[in-house]
Amino acid sequence: MKADKTIIYDNHCPLCTAYTAVFVNAGVLTNDGRKSFATANTCILNTIDMQRARHEIPVIDNQTGQVLYGVDGLAEIAAGIFPSLKKLFTNHRAKAFIKPLYNFISYNRRIIAGSPPETETEIICAPDFNLKWRLALITSGMAYTAGCIYAFGSLMQISLPVLYAFVTAYFFLLVLADFLLNKAFVNKCDYIGHLATLGFVEGTLFVLTALLSKLT
């Protein structure tokens, strides 16, 4: 049964566009139950807290007018997809556990998946810069990359000190270029955040390449 709810998403975020489409495809929401900030009418936008909605995706109950944000709203939708797990999704401890991951993705969503900025005529729905969550992205990306390099070196029997020295020099040059080109602190953090995100992809490819080499 389709829920009589409307989810409002950031249309400039590929991640938001993708996972909200899943709700429609899963039959939990109707086609009209998924609207972007760009297509939502004034009546809908007036019911939500726009500042909060930039960081926590709003879900509107069309019958009661209640608005749930972030993990609370997604939990209600997820419970519709898996009714047998409703108690788990709506449990406050489970939501408290998921909230940090949600914030990590929400505040970094336009860094993780590159997207163009809003035009002058569009509603600004980009998240505010948050140093804590940007550093979390950078740190986790570097740690993941380091782990993948270690796995790659071990699988391919390459000297790890030499491999780490090469990769460190490579990233040092990229970061140095950023500090020379970008003057604003936020731009520097965004750039390094992009590098960290790229590290997730490159690290995974390194390990997959090593595993494929071993298998063949």
TORFI-873153 format. One record per atom (N, C-alpha, C): residue number from 1; residue in three letters; chain; atom name; x, y, z. Coordinates in pm, whole numbers. Last residue first. Example, Ala and Ser with C-alpha at 12.3 -4.5 7.8 and 13.67 -1.06 7.14 Angstrom:
// residues 2
2:SER:A:N:1285:-225:708
2:SER:A:CA:1367:-106:714
2:SER:A:C:1290:3:787
1:ALA:A:N:1319:-569:780
1:ALA:A:CA:1230:-450:780
1:ALA:A:C:1320:-330:780
// end
This chain:
// residues 216
216:THR:A:N:4392:-1465:-1173
216:THR:A:CA:4428:-1501:-1312
216:THR:A:C:4576:-1535:-1328
215:LEU:A:N:4382:-1408:-904
215:LEU:A:CA:4294:-1511:-957
215:LEU:A:C:4334:-1557:-1096
214:LYS:A:N:4562:-1198:-880
214:LYS:A:CA:4589:-1323:-810
214:LYS:A:C:4506:-1438:-869
213:SER:A:N:4434:-1002:-1031
213:SER:A:CA:4566:-1049:-1072
213:SER:A:C:4599:-1183:-1007
212:LEU:A:N:4209:-963:-878
212:LEU:A:CA:4193:-1016:-1013
212:LEU:A:C:4326:-1072:-1063
211:LEU:A:N:4328:-850:-652
211:LEU:A:CA:4257:-976:-640
211:LEU:A:C:4240:-1043:-777
210:ALA:A:N:4429:-612:-765
210:ALA:A:CA:4520:-709:-705
210:ALA:A:C:4455:-847:-693
209:THR:A:N:4190:-489:-843
209:THR:A:CA:4292:-522:-943
209:THR:A:C:4389:-628:-891
208:LEU:A:N:4068:-453:-594
208:LEU:A:CA:4005:-540:-694
208:LEU:A:C:4103:-582:-801
207:VAL:A:N:4251:-270:-482
207:VAL:A:CA:4232:-401:-422
207:VAL:A:C:4170:-498:-521
206:PHE:A:N:4221:-51:-659
206:PHE:A:CA:4353:-111:-635
206:PHE:A:C:4338:-253:-582
205:LEU:A:N:3950:10:-631
205:LEU:A:CA:3999:-40:-759
205:LEU:A:C:4136:-106:-745
204:THR:A:N:3951:107:-367
204:THR:A:CA:3874:-12:-400
204:THR:A:C:3923:-73:-530
203:GLY:A:N:4110:335:-402
203:GLY:A:CA:4152:229:-313
203:GLY:A:C:4081:98:-343
202:GLU:A:N:3950:488:-576
202:GLU:A:CA:4080:438:-621
202:GLU:A:C:4129:323:-533
201:VAL:A:N:3725:539:-410
201:VAL:A:CA:3712:472:-539
201:VAL:A:C:3844:409:-582
200:PHE:A:N:3837:666:-189
200:PHE:A:CA:3750:550:-170
200:PHE:A:C:3742:469:-300
199:GLY:A:N:3970:881:-313
199:GLY:A:CA:4048:775:-249
199:GLY:A:C:3966:650:-224
198:LEU:A:N:3763:1045:-382
198:LEU:A:CA:3833:976:-490
198:LEU:A:C:3916:862:-434
197:THR:A:N:3716:1141:-125
197:THR:A:CA:3613:1062:-192
197:THR:A:C:3674:982:-307
196:ALA:A:N:3952:1284:-89
196:ALA:A:CA:3922:1172:0
196:ALA:A:C:3817:1080:-62
195:LEU:A:N:3923:1479:-288
195:LEU:A:CA:4035:1384:-296
195:LEU:A:C:4008:1261:-209
194:HIS:A:N:3702:1614:-185
194:HIS:A:CA:3690:1547:-315
194:HIS:A:C:3802:1443:-331
193:GLY:A:N:3824:1715:45
193:GLY:A:CA:3712:1621:58
193:GLY:A:C:3689:1545:-71
192:ILE:A:N:3995:1894:-67
192:ILE:A:CA:4054:1776:-2
192:ILE:A:C:3946:1670:21
191:TYR:A:N:3797:2075:-155
191:TYR:A:CA:3888:2011:-250
191:TYR:A:C:3949:1883:-191
190:ASP:A:N:3680:2158:84
190:ASP:A:CA:3599:2090:-18
190:ASP:A:C:3688:2014:-115
189:CYS:A:N:3897:2285:206
189:CYS:A:CA:3838:2166:269
189:CYS:A:C:3754:2087:169
188:LYS:A:N:3932:2496:26
188:LYS:A:CA:4041:2402:50
188:LYS:A:C:3986:2271:107
187:ASN:A:N:3689:2629:52
187:ASN:A:CA:3725:2569:-77
187:ASN:A:C:3837:2468:-63
186:VAL:A:N:3713:2719:316
186:VAL:A:CA:3607:2624:281
186:VAL:A:C:3639:2554:149
185:PHE:A:N:3923:2904:293
185:PHE:A:CA:3940:2784:374
185:PHE:A:C:3837:2677:338
184:ALA:A:N:4016:3049:-20
184:ALA:A:CA:3918:3034:87
184:ALA:A:C:3936:2901:160
183:LYS:A:N:4204:3013:-221
183:LYS:A:CA:4235:3101:-109
183:LYS:A:C:4141:3080:9
182:ASN:A:N:4345:2773:-430
182:ASN:A:CA:4227:2814:-355
182:ASN:A:C:4267:2898:-235
181:LEU:A:N:4607:2731:-525
181:LEU:A:CA:4502:2781:-615
181:LEU:A:C:4382:2837:-539
180:LEU:A:N:4766:2639:-319
180:LEU:A:CA:4817:2748:-401
180:LEU:A:C:4707:2814:-484
179:PHE:A:N:4620:2432:-216
179:PHE:A:CA:4650:2545:-129
179:PHE:A:C:4705:2664:-205
178:ASP:A:N:4619:2260:-442
178:ASP:A:CA:4494:2316:-390
178:ASP:A:C:4522:2440:-305
177:ALA:A:N:4884:2187:-461
177:ALA:A:CA:4823:2263:-571
177:ALA:A:C:4694:2330:-525
176:LEU:A:N:4903:2042:-225
176:LEU:A:CA:4982:2163:-241
176:LEU:A:C:4924:2251:-352
175:VAL:A:N:4740:1825:-289
175:VAL:A:CA:4699:1916:-181
175:VAL:A:C:4774:2048:-191
174:LEU:A:N:4896:1710:-492
174:LEU:A:CA:4759:1752:-519
174:LEU:A:C:4710:1852:-414
173:LEU:A:N:5132:1654:-354
173:LEU:A:CA:5136:1747:-468
173:LEU:A:C:4996:1798:-500
172:PHE:A:N:5036:1467:-171
172:PHE:A:CA:5096:1591:-123
172:PHE:A:C:5099:1696:-234
171:PHE:A:N:4963:1256:-332
171:PHE:A:CA:4857:1334:-267
171:PHE:A:C:4911:1466:-213
170:TYR:A:N:5224:1175:-411
170:TYR:A:CA:5120:1206:-511
170:TYR:A:C:5012:1296:-449
169:ALA:A:N:5350:1115:-172
169:ALA:A:CA:5403:1224:-255
169:ALA:A:C:5299:1270:-356
168:THR:A:N:5191:896:-96
168:THR:A:CA:5196:1016:-12
168:THR:A:C:5246:1136:-91
167:VAL:A:N:5253:714:-298
167:VAL:A:CA:5116:764:-287
167:VAL:A:C:5112:892:-203
166:PHE:A:N:5530:673:-247
166:PHE:A:CA:5483:719:-377
166:PHE:A:C:5345:782:-366
165:ALA:A:N:5530:580:16
165:ALA:A:CA:5604:701:-17
165:ALA:A:C:5555:760:-149
164:TYR:A:N:5385:343:-10
164:TYR:A:CA:5330:452:69
164:TYR:A:C:5400:584:38
163:LEU:A:N:5571:198:-170
163:LEU:A:CA:5435:225:-219
163:LEU:A:C:5373:342:-144
162:VAL:A:N:5792:181:-2
162:VAL:A:CA:5806:246:-133
162:VAL:A:C:5668:287:-186
161:PRO:A:N:5684:39:217
161:PRO:A:CA:5740:173:234
161:PRO:A:C:5752:249:103
160:LEU:A:N:5599:-209:86
160:LEU:A:CA:5502:-113:137
160:LEU:A:C:5562:26:161
159:SER:A:N:5696:-361:-202
159:SER:A:CA:5750:-301:-80
159:SER:A:C:5656:-191:-32
158:ILE:A:N:5457:-600:-308
158:ILE:A:CA:5532:-477:-335
158:ILE:A:C:5578:-418:-202
157:GLN:A:N:5284:-820:-338
157:GLN:A:CA:5421:-837:-287
157:GLN:A:C:5511:-720:-328
156:MET:A:N:5023:-797:-392
156:MET:A:CA:5111:-789:-508
156:MET:A:C:5259:-803:-469
155:LEU:A:N:4914:-812:-136
155:LEU:A:CA:4872:-907:-239
155:LEU:A:C:4970:-913:-357
154:SER:A:N:5044:-596:-8
154:SER:A:CA:5058:-732:43
154:SER:A:C:5024:-836:-63
153:GLY:A:N:4960:-376:-160
153:GLY:A:CA:5102:-408:-151
153:GLY:A:C:5125:-551:-104
152:PHE:A:N:4680:-392:-114
152:PHE:A:CA:4734:-403:-250
152:PHE:A:C:4881:-444:-246
151:ALA:A:N:4666:-349:162
151:ALA:A:CA:4617:-475:106
151:ALA:A:C:4674:-498:-34
150:TYR:A:N:4773:-89:171
150:TYR:A:CA:4838:-198:245
150:TYR:A:C:4796:-333:187
149:ILE:A:N:4581:42:21
149:ILE:A:CA:4719:39:-27
149:ILE:A:C:4796:-74:41
148:CYS:A:N:4362:13:190
148:CYS:A:CA:4359:-50:57
148:CYS:A:C:4499:-60:-2
147:GLY:A:N:4442:169:408
147:GLY:A:CA:4415:26:425
147:GLY:A:C:4418:-49:293
146:ALA:A:N:4457:420:286
146:ALA:A:CA:4577:360:344
146:ALA:A:C:4560:209:362
145:THR:A:N:4187:457:220
145:THR:A:CA:4288:449:114
145:THR:A:C:4415:382:165
144:TYR:A:N:4078:474:476
144:TYR:A:CA:4035:367:385
144:TYR:A:C:4139:347:275
143:ALA:A:N:4204:704:571
143:ALA:A:CA:4223:577:640
143:ALA:A:C:4187:459:549
142:MET:A:N:4110:896:390
142:MET:A:CA:4253:870:399
142:MET:A:C:4280:735:465
141:GLY:A:N:3834:883:444
141:GLY:A:CA:3884:857:310
141:GLY:A:C:4031:823:311
140:SER:A:N:3825:958:711
140:SER:A:CA:3782:823:674
140:SER:A:C:3833:786:535
139:THR:A:N:3918:1225:689
139:THR:A:CA:3988:1126:771
139:THR:A:C:3953:984:729
138:ILE:A:N:3727:1345:521
138:ILE:A:CA:3868:1344:484
138:ILE:A:C:3944:1235:559
137:LEU:A:N:3490:1308:671
137:LEU:A:CA:3503:1253:536
137:LEU:A:C:3649:1240:495
136:ALA:A:N:3556:1449:901
136:ALA:A:CA:3522:1307:912
136:ALA:A:C:3535:1238:776
135:LEU:A:N:3584:1704:800
135:LEU:A:CA:3704:1635:850
135:LEU:A:C:3679:1486:864
134:ARG:A:N:3314:1748:748
134:ARG:A:CA:3409:1747:636
134:ARG:A:C:3538:1677:676
133:TRP:A:N:3206:1738:1002
133:TRP:A:CA:3170:1631:909
133:TRP:A:C:3259:1631:785
132:LYS:A:N:3332:1967:1113
132:LYS:A:CA:3342:1836:1177
132:LYS:A:C:3314:1723:1079
131:LEU:A:N:3261:2182:944
131:LEU:A:CA:3401:2138:952
131:LEU:A:C:3413:1997:1010
130:ASN:A:N:3016:2222:723
130:ASN:A:CA:3033:2177:861
130:ASN:A:C:3172:2115:872
129:PHE:A:N:2836:2442:524
129:PHE:A:CA:2966:2382:548
129:PHE:A:C:2978:2347:696
128:ASP:A:N:2492:2350:471
128:ASP:A:CA:2594:2443:519
128:ASP:A:C:2727:2368:533
127:PRO:A:N:2367:2192:169
127:PRO:A:CA:2394:2193:314
127:PRO:A:C:2498:2298:348
126:ALA:A:N:2146:2346:-67
126:ALA:A:CA:2277:2288:-37
126:ALA:A:C:2301:2292:114
125:CYS:A:N:1923:2471:-151
125:CYS:A:CA:1902:2355:-64
125:CYS:A:C:2033:2283:-34
124:ILE:A:N:1788:2764:-252
124:ILE:A:CA:1915:2706:-207
124:ILE:A:C:1886:2591:-110
123:ILE:A:N:1577:2770:-529
123:ILE:A:CA:1585:2767:-383
123:ILE:A:C:1716:2701:-343
122:GLU:A:N:1674:2959:-822
122:GLU:A:CA:1638:2837:-749
122:GLU:A:C:1649:2856:-599
121:THR:A:N:1770:3178:-953
121:THR:A:CA:1624:3168:-942
121:THR:A:C:1580:3046:-861
120:GLU:A:N:2043:3150:-966
120:GLU:A:CA:1990:3261:-887
120:GLU:A:C:1839:3250:-864
119:THR:A:N:2104:2794:-936
119:THR:A:CA:2104:2920:-1009
119:THR:A:C:2040:3027:-920
118:GLU:A:N:2308:2587:-726
118:GLU:A:CA:2179:2642:-768
118:GLU:A:C:2200:2770:-850
117:PRO:A:N:2594:2403:-860
117:PRO:A:CA:2525:2488:-762
117:PRO:A:C:2392:2538:-816
116:PRO:A:N:2614:2056:-964
116:PRO:A:CA:2624:2200:-993
116:PRO:A:C:2551:2282:-886
115:SER:A:N:2794:1800:-787
115:SER:A:CA:2670:1853:-842
115:SER:A:C:2685:2002:-866
114:GLY:A:N:2950:1493:-694
114:GLY:A:CA:2958:1629:-746
114:GLY:A:C:2829:1675:-810
113:ALA:A:N:2915:1322:-419
113:ALA:A:CA:2863:1317:-557
113:ALA:A:C:2857:1459:-609
112:ILE:A:N:3064:1415:-201
112:ILE:A:CA:3068:1274:-239
112:ILE:A:C:3022:1256:-383
111:ILE:A:N:2988:1680:-194
111:ILE:A:CA:3129:1649:-212
111:ILE:A:C:3143:1505:-261
110:ARG:A:N:2726:1678:-143
110:ARG:A:CA:2766:1745:-267
110:ARG:A:C:2917:1734:-291
109:ARG:A:N:2717:1544:105
109:ARG:A:CA:2657:1484:-15
109:ARG:A:C:2702:1549:-144
108:ASN:A:N:2803:1604:355
108:ASN:A:CA:2907:1584:253
108:ASN:A:C:2851:1542:119
107:TYR:A:N:2582:1617:514
107:TYR:A:CA:2667:1737:508
107:TYR:A:C:2776:1726:401
106:SER:A:N:2479:1353:466
106:SER:A:CA:2402:1473:434
106:SER:A:C:2491:1596:418
105:ILE:A:N:2672:1172:561
105:ILE:A:CA:2637:1175:418
105:ILE:A:C:2569:1306:381
104:PHE:A:N:2680:1242:832
104:PHE:A:CA:2804:1229:756
104:PHE:A:C:2775:1241:606
103:ASN:A:N:2413:1216:906
103:ASN:A:CA:2475:1348:904
103:ASN:A:C:2603:1349:820
102:TYR:A:N:2391:934:888
102:TYR:A:CA:2305:1021:807
102:TYR:A:C:2367:1160:795
101:LEU:A:N:2573:854:1079
101:LEU:A:CA:2597:818:940
101:LEU:A:C:2515:905:847
100:PRO:A:N:2443:958:1311
100:PRO:A:CA:2576:1008:1270
100:PRO:A:C:2609:975:1125
99:LYS:A:N:2188:806:1302
99:LYS:A:CA:2195:952:1285
99:LYS:A:C:2334:1004:1246
98:ILE:A:N:2195:540:1372
98:ILE:A:CA:2204:573:1229
98:ILE:A:C:2229:722:1208
97:PHE:A:N:2162:547:1647
97:PHE:A:CA:2281:482:1592
97:PHE:A:C:2305:523:1447
96:ALA:A:N:1915:663:1672
96:ALA:A:CA:2030:734:1729
96:ALA:A:C:2160:677:1675
95:LYS:A:N:1759:462:1561
95:LYS:A:CA:1770:590:1490
95:LYS:A:C:1889:671:1541
94:ALA:A:N:1786:267:1757
94:ALA:A:CA:1832:238:1621
94:ALA:A:C:1852:367:1544
93:ARG:A:N:1665:401:1968
93:ARG:A:CA:1806:363:1979
93:ARG:A:C:1864:334:1840
92:HIS:A:N:1401:429:1886
92:HIS:A:CA:1483:550:1903
92:HIS:A:C:1630:518:1915
91:ASN:A:N:1257:244:1625
91:ASN:A:CA:1317:240:1759
91:ASN:A:C:1414:356:1775
90:THR:A:N:1169:225:1369
90:THR:A:CA:1116:336:1448
90:THR:A:C:1170:338:1591
89:PHE:A:N:1293:-4:1274
89:PHE:A:CA:1318:124:1207
89:PHE:A:C:1274:242:1293
88:LEU:A:N:1188:-202:1447
88:LEU:A:CA:1332:-175:1444
88:LEU:A:C:1360:-37:1386
87:LYS:A:N:918:-196:1390
87:LYS:A:CA:961:-166:1527
87:LYS:A:C:1110:-133:1532
86:LYS:A:N:918:-274:1117
86:LYS:A:CA:877:-139:1156
86:LYS:A:C:926:-102:1295
85:LEU:A:N:970:-508:991
85:LEU:A:CA:1082:-446:1063
85:LEU:A:C:1047:-305:1113
84:SER:A:N:748:-575:851
84:SER:A:CA:784:-663:962
84:SER:A:C:897:-605:1047
83:PRO:A:N:741:-388:641
83:PRO:A:CA:648:-375:755
83:PRO:A:C:688:-459:876
82:PHE:A:N:942:-246:453
82:PHE:A:CA:958:-370:530
82:PHE:A:C:871:-362:655
81:ILE:A:N:833:-13:347
81:ILE:A:CA:891:-112:257
81:ILE:A:C:903:-248:325
80:GLY:A:N:751:122:572
80:GLY:A:CA:651:89:471
80:GLY:A:C:701:-15:373
79:ALA:A:N:987:164:700
79:ALA:A:CA:892:75:765
79:ALA:A:C:781:35:669
78:ALA:A:N:1094:355:531
78:ALA:A:CA:1155:223:534
78:ALA:A:C:1062:120:599
77:ILE:A:N:931:571:606
77:ILE:A:CA:923:518:470
77:ILE:A:C:980:377:465
76:GLU:A:N:1010:609:870
76:GLU:A:CA:869:585:840
76:GLU:A:C:853:523:701
75:ALA:A:N:1281:661:834
75:ALA:A:CA:1242:543:910
75:ALA:A:C:1096:507:882
74:LEU:A:N:1279:905:706
74:LEU:A:CA:1322:788:631
74:LEU:A:C:1283:658:701
73:GLY:A:N:1194:1068:922
73:GLY:A:CA:1113:1055:801
73:GLY:A:C:1149:931:722
72:ASP:A:N:1406:1031:1105
72:ASP:A:CA:1267:1004:1144
72:ASP:A:C:1179:982:1022
71:VAL:A:N:1635:1118:965
71:VAL:A:CA:1621:976:1000
71:VAL:A:C:1478:941:1037
70:GLY:A:N:1482:1401:824
70:GLY:A:CA:1599:1315:832
70:GLY:A:C:1568:1170:862
69:TYR:A:N:1169:1487:975
69:TYR:A:CA:1293:1522:908
69:TYR:A:C:1399:1414:926
68:LEU:A:N:819:1516:919
68:LEU:A:CA:930:1447:985
68:LEU:A:C:1057:1475:905
67:VAL:A:N:531:1698:962
67:VAL:A:CA:656:1691:886
67:VAL:A:C:762:1623:971
66:GLN:A:N:179:1663:928
66:GLN:A:CA:299:1648:1010
66:GLN:A:C:422:1635:920
65:GLY:A:N:-53:1665:787
65:GLY:A:CA:32:1783:772
65:GLY:A:C:160:1775:855
64:THR:A:N:-224:1451:775
64:THR:A:CA:-216:1525:901
64:THR:A:C:-135:1655:890
63:GLN:A:N:-206:1379:502
63:GLN:A:CA:-334:1377:571
63:GLN:A:C:-332:1463:697
62:ASN:A:N:56:1386:413
62:ASN:A:CA:-43:1468:341
62:ASN:A:C:-178:1473:412
61:ASP:A:N:339:1424:586
61:ASP:A:CA:218:1341:588
61:ASP:A:C:106:1425:529
60:ILE:A:N:653:1474:439
60:ILE:A:CA:527:1537:480
60:ILE:A:C:414:1434:476
59:VAL:A:N:983:1477:517
59:VAL:A:CA:877:1387:470
59:VAL:A:C:746:1440:528
58:PRO:A:N:1295:1635:436
58:PRO:A:CA:1163:1636:499
58:PRO:A:C:1066:1537:434
57:ILE:A:N:1631:1564:515
57:ILE:A:CA:1527:1556:413
57:ILE:A:C:1388:1549:478
56:GLU:A:N:1835:1786:664
56:GLU:A:CA:1757:1666:694
56:GLU:A:C:1636:1663:599
55:HIS:A:N:1950:2010:556
55:HIS:A:CA:2038:1910:617
55:HIS:A:C:1965:1779:649
54:ARG:A:N:1753:2164:455
54:ARG:A:CA:1878:2160:379
54:ARG:A:C:1970:2050:430
53:ALA:A:N:1557:2163:647
53:ALA:A:CA:1539:2075:531
53:ALA:A:C:1665:2066:445
52:ARG:A:N:1631:2366:817
52:ARG:A:CA:1649:2228:862
52:ARG:A:C:1642:2132:743
51:GLN:A:N:1556:2582:654
51:GLN:A:CA:1694:2569:703
51:GLN:A:C:1723:2426:746
50:MET:A:N:1281:2539:612
50:MET:A:CA:1374:2534:500
50:MET:A:C:1519:2517:546
49:ASP:A:N:1046:2356:749
49:ASP:A:CA:1153:2443:797
49:ASP:A:C:1266:2435:694
48:ILE:A:N:735:2345:563
48:ILE:A:CA:859:2287:615
48:ILE:A:C:956:2395:662
47:THR:A:N:521:2463:447
47:THR:A:CA:494:2374:561
47:THR:A:C:621:2321:625
46:ASN:A:N:598:2601:226
46:ASN:A:CA:561:2680:344
46:ASN:A:C:538:2594:468
45:LEU:A:N:623:2406:33
45:LEU:A:CA:745:2462:92
45:LEU:A:C:715:2542:219
44:ILE:A:N:355:2366:-38
44:ILE:A:CA:432:2259:25
44:ILE:A:C:552:2316:99
43:CYS:A:N:292:2614:-151
43:CYS:A:CA:210:2561:-43
43:CYS:A:C:284:2453:35
42:THR:A:N:471:2637:-363
42:THR:A:CA:486:2724:-246
42:THR:A:C:409:2672:-126
41:ASN:A:N:565:2310:-490
41:ASN:A:CA:495:2438:-494
41:ASN:A:C:510:2513:-362
40:ALA:A:N:865:2160:-609
40:ALA:A:CA:762:2169:-504
40:ALA:A:C:696:2307:-506
39:THR:A:N:1073:2171:-788
39:THR:A:CA:938:2149:-842
39:THR:A:C:828:2160:-737
38:ALA:A:N:1303:2214:-641
38:ALA:A:CA:1281:2297:-759
38:ALA:A:C:1137:2287:-810
37:PHE:A:N:1307:2020:-451
37:PHE:A:CA:1289:2158:-405
37:PHE:A:C:1255:2249:-523
36:SER:A:N:1112:1748:-587
36:SER:A:CA:1238:1817:-560
36:SER:A:C:1207:1957:-508
35:LYS:A:N:902:1489:-462
35:LYS:A:CA:918:1619:-528
35:LYS:A:C:1053:1680:-491
34:ARG:A:N:700:1224:-450
34:ARG:A:CA:843:1255:-454
34:ARG:A:C:861:1385:-532
33:GLY:A:N:442:1159:-486
33:GLY:A:CA:490:1162:-348
33:GLY:A:C:639:1190:-338
32:ASP:A:N:366:1122:-741
32:ASP:A:CA:351:1258:-688
32:ASP:A:C:403:1271:-545
31:ASN:A:N:402:850:-757
31:ASN:A:CA:488:936:-839
31:ASN:A:C:483:1081:-791
30:THR:A:N:380:731:-415
30:THR:A:CA:327:751:-550
30:THR:A:C:425:838:-629
29:LEU:A:N:584:506:-223
29:LEU:A:CA:534:640:-254
29:LEU:A:C:477:643:-395
28:VAL:A:N:626:234:-238
28:VAL:A:CA:589:292:-109
28:VAL:A:C:531:431:-128
27:GLY:A:N:720:111:-464
27:GLY:A:CA:576:118:-447
27:GLY:A:C:532:176:-314
26:ALA:A:N:978:112:-541
26:ALA:A:CA:940:6:-447
26:ALA:A:C:790:7:-417
25:ASN:A:N:986:342:-691
25:ASN:A:CA:995:214:-761
25:ASN:A:C:955:97:-672
24:VAL:A:N:980:527:-481
24:VAL:A:CA:871:524:-579
24:VAL:A:C:869:389:-650
23:PHE:A:N:1218:467:-352
23:PHE:A:CA:1094:460:-277
23:PHE:A:C:973:453:-371
22:VAL:A:N:1407:518:-550
22:VAL:A:CA:1388:380:-505
22:VAL:A:C:1256:365:-431
21:ALA:A:N:1412:790:-562
21:ALA:A:CA:1347:719:-673
21:ALA:A:C:1321:573:-636
20:THR:A:N:1565:845:-343
20:THR:A:CA:1422:876:-335
20:THR:A:C:1345:810:-449
19:TYR:A:N:1816:765:-434
19:TYR:A:CA:1751:685:-331
19:TYR:A:C:1604:721:-312
18:ALA:A:N:1870:949:-653
18:ALA:A:CA:1868:803:-671
18:ALA:A:C:1787:733:-563
17:THR:A:N:1860:1204:-545
17:THR:A:CA:1775:1172:-659
17:THR:A:C:1759:1021:-674
16:CYS:A:N:2062:1184:-355
16:CYS:A:CA:1923:1208:-313
16:CYS:A:C:1826:1169:-424
15:LEU:A:N:2285:1148:-523
15:LEU:A:CA:2251:1047:-423
15:LEU:A:C:2105:1059:-380
14:PRO:A:N:2292:1386:-676
14:PRO:A:CA:2264:1258:-741
14:PRO:A:C:2226:1147:-643
13:CYS:A:N:2155:1686:-594
13:CYS:A:CA:2233:1579:-533
13:CYS:A:C:2198:1446:-599
12:HIS:A:N:1982:1868:-682
12:HIS:A:CA:2119:1886:-728
12:HIS:A:C:2211:1778:-670
11:ASN:A:N:1744:1820:-557
11:ASN:A:CA:1755:1777:-696
11:ASN:A:C:1895:1797:-754
10:ASP:A:N:1681:1707:-253
10:ASP:A:CA:1776:1798:-317
10:ASP:A:C:1800:1751:-459
9:TYR:A:N:1329:1637:-190
9:TYR:A:CA:1471:1604:-199
9:TYR:A:C:1551:1711:-273
8:ILE:A:N:1058:1553:4
8:ILE:A:CA:1119:1663:-70
8:ILE:A:C:1270:1641:-71
7:ILE:A:N:791:1328:-6
7:ILE:A:CA:930:1349:32
7:ILE:A:C:988:1458:-57
6:THR:A:N:471:1283:117
6:THR:A:CA:551:1349:14
6:THR:A:C:691:1373:68
5:LYS:A:N:228:1021:164
5:LYS:A:CA:332:1111:212
5:LYS:A:C:405:1171:92
4:ASP:A:N:53:789:197
4:ASP:A:CA:9:922:154
4:ASP:A:C:105:1026:212
3:ALA:A:N:207:492:73
3:ALA:A:CA:186:588:182
3:ALA:A:C:144:722:126
2:LYS:A:N:59:218:-91
2:LYS:A:CA:138:339:-102
2:LYS:A:C:102:436:11
1:MET:A:N:85:-120:0
1:MET:A:CA:0:0:0
1:MET:A:C:89:125:0
// end
